[in-house]
Amino acid sequence: MVLVACGPFTPSDGVAFEPLSDLLEVVARDRPDVCILFGPFLDAKHEQVESCQLLGSFSDAFRLCLRTIIEGTRSAGSQLVLVPSLRDVSHDFVYPQPPFPFPDLPKEDRA
């Protein structure tokens, strides 16, 4: 079974990733073999991003999102595929897009 979802994964009035949490509940319940998530994970067009109201950096927000995804899918045993969007603020907006950099991700989570 393959589960596919597209971002943005935040509501328009905040960056708390509630829609992502709801999606992760579905992943934990249905336990897909592969979970493909298309960005944007943190949208460049988000109101708080455009008005510079985030409390941390873009990379910090993406790390939080990534940690939430990994921890939320670990028990399901799903293979994760993360596809960046041109509107991801924490990623290069060039085409073709390079993969997300994961320098501090544990080796067992990179497979």
N, C-alpha and C positions, 0 to 999 in steps of 0.2 A: 504494500500500500504506500502511496506517495501523497503527502500533504503539501500543498503549495499555498503560500500567502504572500500578499503584497502590502508594503507599508504605504503611508507612514504608520508607525506603531504607537503614536502618541495622540491624545485628543487635541483638538484645536485650542483648548483653553489651558493647557499645561503640558509638562514634559515628564509625567509620572509613569508612562508606559503601561497604563491600565489595559488598553486593547491588546498589548503584547502578553500581559498576564492572563487575560482571557483565552488567548490563543494557546498559551502553554498548558492551560488546563485541558484543552481539547487534545493536545499532543500527548499528555500524560494519560488521558482516558483511552484514546484510540490507538496509541502506540504504533505510529506509522514506521515503516522501514526506512523511509527517506523523508526528510522535512526540508523543503526548499523555501527559503525566505528571501523575497526581493525587497530591496530598500525602496524608499529612503527609511533608514532607521531613525535618523533625526533630520527632519526635512529643512532644507535651507529656506523654504518659504514659510516656515512656522512663525507665528507672530512673535513669540519670545526670542527666537533666534534673530529675526530681522531687526528687532528693537534692542538687541543686546541685553536682555534681561535674565540670561542664564546665570546661575550662581557659580558654575564652574566652566572649565574649558570644553570645547566640542569633543576633544578626545576623551575627557573624563566622562562625558555623557554617553559616548559610544561604548566605553569600557563597561559602564554600568549596564547598558543595554545588552552587551555581549555576555557579561556575567549572568544576567537574568536568563538569557536564552540557554546558556550551557547548563546552568543549575536546574532550570525548569525542564530540560529534555533529557538529562542524564539518566534518570530512572526509566525512561521510556525505551532507551537503547536505540534511538533513531540516529541515523547518519544525517548530519546537518550540512546543508549547502547554503551559504550566504552570498547573495548576488547584490553588489552595490548598485546604487542609482546615481544618475548624474546630479541629483539634488541632495545627496548625503553630504552634510557639512563636514564630516570627519574624514572625507575621502577625496582623492583627486578627481576633478570633473573633466577628465580627458577621455577620448575614445581612441582605441579600445581601452577599457578600464582595467587597471591592474587589480590583483586580488587585495583584499583587506590585509593590512599588516597586523600580525598578532605577536609582537615581540615578547610579551610577558604571559602568554598563554601556556599552561603546562603542556608538556610534550604529548601526554596521553589524550589530551583534548584536541590536538591538531590532526589526528589521523584522518 
